[in-house]
Amino acid sequence: MDVASHLDRFFKEISVDVRVTVTHISVYAAILQSLRKVGTGRLSMFGFELMQVAKISSGKTYYKAIRELNEFGYICYEPSFKKNQPSKISLPDRA
């Protein structure tokens, strides 16, 4: 996975997207960093793990940001809704 190209495309797209805030950027950067570390295009992580990387202490803030990134089309987020099962996150295929 080419993190630089994903990051470049993300910043190009958000330059005209007024909905995206610094919290969204932090969560997206944490997702990219985690994807780079695991070396695959799909994450299975608990919210608290990504919250630590993104430096977000409020669960409500984190879940709002990740849900909105999914709604805006920047990520594909599949919440597990189970405490013992991680959620799945990937990046959409874009040309």
Secondary structure, 3 states (H helix, E strand, C coil): CCHHHHHHHHHHHHCCCCCCCHHHHHHHHHHHHHHHHHCCCEEEECHHHHHHHHCCCCHHHHHHHHHHHHHHCCCEEECCCCCCCCEEEECCCCC
